[in-house]
């Protein structure tokens, strides 16, 4: 599975930005989709995730500002980011967590898209 992320860029603090990630295959019901980020000198962290049933999960630092969504028809994942802060600056990666069997779990990653928030 290939994931192609886009939408990163330079934005002023307080502004919005929307990231997109297109998958090379359709989403299966068991897939969990997510966005992670990695800031310079820090570990990669989960930003948001969404299941096929629409259950979402957010990092405390982005709760209420970011919204994750999925378009199954277009096999695309979105991350709407509002009220951006300089501390949101990072490379953002989309992720597809697949379970091809009961015992197997695979993680697919996009190439990363850079978000820079200026103060």
VENVENSUL-V194048 format. One line per field, one symbol per residue. ss: DSSP state (H for helix, E for strand, L for the rest). burial: 1 if it has 24 or more other C-alpha atoms within 12 Angstrom, else 0. A space follows every 10 residues. Layout:
# VENVENSUL-V194048
ss=???
burial=???
This chain:
# VENVENSUL-V194048
ss=LLEEEELLEE EELLLLEEEE EEELLLLLLL LEEEEEEELL LLLLEEEEEE LLLLLEEELL LLLLLEEEEE ELLLLEEEEE ELLLLHHHLE EEEEEEEEEE ELLEEEEEEE LLEEEEEEL
burial=0011111101 1000111111 1110011000 1111111110 0000111111 1100011100 0100111111 0100111111 1111100111 1111111100 0000000111 111111100
